[in-house]
Amino acid sequence: MSTSIGISGLAHLFGIVSIILLLVWLLHYREGIDYDSDDGLRVFNVHPLMMFLGFIFLVGEGVMAFQTVPNQPPVPKFVHMTLNLMAIVFGIVGLCAVFKFHNMRNIADVYSLHSWIGISTFCLFGLQWLFGFVTFLFPGAQGLTRDRVLPWHRAGGRVLLFMAICAAETGLMEKAGFLQLKAYDRETNLVNFLGLTILLFGVFVNMSVGLRKLV
């Protein structure tokens, strides 16, 4: 268990570092963040912030909740459910921001691989949350049914986290292409390090869950 907790600590670290790098990028190198701005780029920047905070950071923390929250049922279960519900709310705001930006700039919606992965992840995550709520919380399935469903629910959550990470990585590359960032300059390096820390966050979240079953 101590090994799993140590790995969880690394996941927390890379999650926090990712948030810091993302804020530095959006506030220092880009135009800032403002959903109600007349500047479409400031509106757009709400999208990566909300999607990362919701569908990567909060979801990752939710995945680890059963080993990082004091194990006094039903506390971990409620923390897990609440973090994932917050992720959905953040995701809605993030999607509204990008659709608003597209409307302001007359850009087509849902045309890229990034958007296809992102929309698929959002829809499947909503179904996963609803299914988990009905099965494990209210009204709740019978014990045997919960035991059979639980491994699939856990596996689905880990898959959805990596789908969200794939969406983030393709989004970063898509944005870097639009900006025509130059090789090896500071902003390019920042974006690359951001992508790496997001990936490492997902890796250590996955490792912490996997090792929890072995130690």
C-alpha positions in Angstrom: 0.0 0.0 0.0 2.9 2.4 0.8 4.2 1.9 -2.7 0.8 2.8 -4.2 0.6 5.9 -2.0 4.1 7.0 -3.1 3.0 6.6 -6.8 -0.1 8.6 -6.0 2.0 11.3 -4.6 3.9 11.5 -7.9 0.6 11.7 -9.8 -0.5 14.6 -7.6 2.8 16.3 -8.3 2.6 16.0 -12.0 -1.0 17.1 -11.9 -0.1 20.3 -10.1 2.8 21.0 -12.3 0.6 20.6 -15.4 -1.9 23.1 -13.9 0.9 25.6 -13.4 2.4 25.1 -16.9 -1.1 25.5 -18.4 -1.8 28.7 -16.6 1.6 30.1 -17.5 1.0 29.3 -21.1 -2.6 30.8 -21.2 -1.9 33.9 -19.1 1.7 34.8 -20.2 2.2 33.5 -23.7 -1.4 33.6 -24.9 -4.2 36.2 -24.5 -5.5 35.3 -21.0 -8.8 33.7 -19.9 -12.2 35.3 -20.1 -15.4 33.5 -21.1 -17.3 36.8 -21.5 -14.7 38.6 -23.5 -15.2 40.1 -26.9 -11.8 38.7 -27.8 -12.5 35.2 -29.2 -9.0 33.9 -28.2 -9.6 34.8 -24.5 -12.9 32.9 -24.8 -11.2 29.9 -26.4 -8.6 29.7 -23.6 -11.3 28.8 -21.2 -11.6 25.5 -23.1 -8.2 23.9 -22.4 -8.3 25.1 -18.8 -11.7 23.6 -18.0 -11.1 20.4 -20.0 -7.8 19.8 -18.2 -9.1 20.6 -14.8 -12.2 18.5 -15.3 -11.5 15.6 -17.5 -7.9 15.0 -16.6 -7.0 16.4 -13.2 -10.3 15.8 -11.3 -10.9 12.5 -13.1 -7.5 11.3 -12.2 -8.0 12.4 -8.6 -11.3 10.6 -8.6 -9.7 7.4 -9.9 -7.3 7.6 -6.9 -9.9 8.6 -4.3 -10.2 5.1 -2.9 -6.6 5.1 -1.9 -6.0 8.8 -1.1 -9.1 9.5 0.9 -9.5 8.0 4.5 -11.0 4.6 3.9 -14.2 5.1 6.0 -17.2 4.0 3.8 -19.0 5.7 2.2 -16.6 8.7 2.2 -14.3 7.6 -0.7 -17.3 6.7 -2.8 -18.9 10.1 -2.3 -15.6 11.9 -3.0 -15.1 9.8 -6.2 -18.7 10.6 -7.4 -18.4 14.3 -6.5 -15.0 14.8 -8.3 -16.4 13.1 -11.4 -19.6 15.2 -11.3 -17.4 18.3 -11.0 -15.5 17.1 -14.0 -18.7 16.9 -16.1 -19.6 20.5 -15.0 -16.1 21.7 -16.0 -16.4 19.8 -19.2 -19.7 21.5 -20.1 -18.2 24.9 -19.5 -15.1 24.0 -21.6 -17.2 22.7 -24.5 -19.5 25.8 -24.4 -16.3 28.0 -24.6 -15.0 26.3 -27.7 -18.3 26.3 -29.5 -18.7 30.0 -28.6 -15.3 30.7 -30.0 -16.2 28.9 -33.2 -19.4 30.9 -33.6 -17.5 34.1 -33.1 -14.9 33.2 -35.8 -17.3 31.3 -38.1 -15.3 28.1 -37.7 -16.7 24.6 -38.3 -17.4 22.4 -35.3 -16.2 18.9 -34.5 -14.1 18.5 -37.7 -10.7 17.4 -36.2 -9.4 14.2 -34.6 -9.0 16.1 -31.4 -12.7 17.1 -31.4 -13.8 13.6 -32.3 -11.8 12.1 -29.4 -12.9 14.8 -27.0 -16.7 14.6 -27.8 -16.6 10.8 -27.6 -14.8 11.0 -24.2 -17.3 13.5 -22.9 -20.4 11.4 -23.9 -19.0 8.1 -22.7 -17.9 9.7 -19.4 -21.4 11.0 -18.8 -22.8 7.5 -19.4 -20.1 6.0 -17.1 -21.0 8.4 -14.3 -24.7 7.8 -14.6 -24.3 4.0 -14.8 -22.0 4.1 -11.7 -24.4 6.3 -9.8 -27.4 4.0 -10.4 -25.4 0.8 -9.8 -23.3 1.8 -6.7 -25.1 4.6 -5.1 -28.8 5.1 -5.8 -30.9 3.0 -6.0 -27.9 0.6 -6.1 -27.7 -2.9 -7.5 -27.6 -6.1 -5.5 -24.2 -7.1 -4.1 -23.5 -9.8 -6.6 -24.3 -7.5 -9.5 -22.1 -4.8 -8.1 -19.2 -7.3 -7.7 -19.6 -8.3 -11.4 -19.9 -4.7 -12.6 -17.1 -3.2 -10.5 -14.1 -4.5 -12.6 -15.7 -3.1 -15.8 -16.4 0.2 -14.1 -12.8 0.5 -12.9 -11.4 -0.4 -16.3 -13.8 2.0 -18.1 -12.7 4.8 -15.9 -9.0 4.2 -16.6 -9.8 4.0 -20.3 -11.7 7.3 -20.3 -8.9 9.0 -18.4 -6.4 8.0 -21.2 -9.0 9.0 -23.9 -9.1 12.5 -22.2 -5.3 12.6 -22.2 -5.2 11.6 -25.9 -7.7 14.5 -26.5 -5.4 16.9 -24.6 -2.3 15.8 -26.5 -3.9 16.1 -29.9 -5.4 19.4 -28.9 -2.0 20.8 -27.9 -0.5 19.7 -31.2 -3.4 21.2 -33.1 -3.1 24.5 -31.3 0.7 24.5 -31.8 0.1 24.0 -35.5 -2.4 26.8 -35.7 0.0 29.1 -33.9 2.9 28.0 -36.1 5.2 27.9 -33.1 8.9 27.9 -34.0 11.2 25.0 -33.1 13.0 25.3 -29.7 11.6 28.6 -28.7 10.3 29.1 -25.1 6.6 28.7 -25.9 7.2 25.5 -27.9 9.2 24.0 -25.1 6.6 25.0 -22.6 3.9 23.3 -24.6 6.0 20.2 -25.0 6.7 20.0 -21.3 3.0 20.5 -20.6 2.2 17.6 -22.8 4.8 15.4 -21.0 3.5 16.3 -17.5 -0.1 15.6 -18.6 1.0 12.2 -19.9 3.0 11.4 -16.7 0.1 12.4 -14.6 -2.0 9.7 -16.4 0.8 7.2 -16.2 1.2 7.5 -12.4 -2.5 7.5 -11.8 -2.7 4.3 -13.7 0.3 2.8 -11.9 -1.1 3.8 -8.5 -4.4 2.0 -9.2 -2.7 -1.1 -10.6 -0.2 -1.4 -7.8 -2.9 -1.0 -5.2 -4.2 -4.5 -6.2 -0.7 -6.0 -5.8 0.6 -4.6 -2.5 
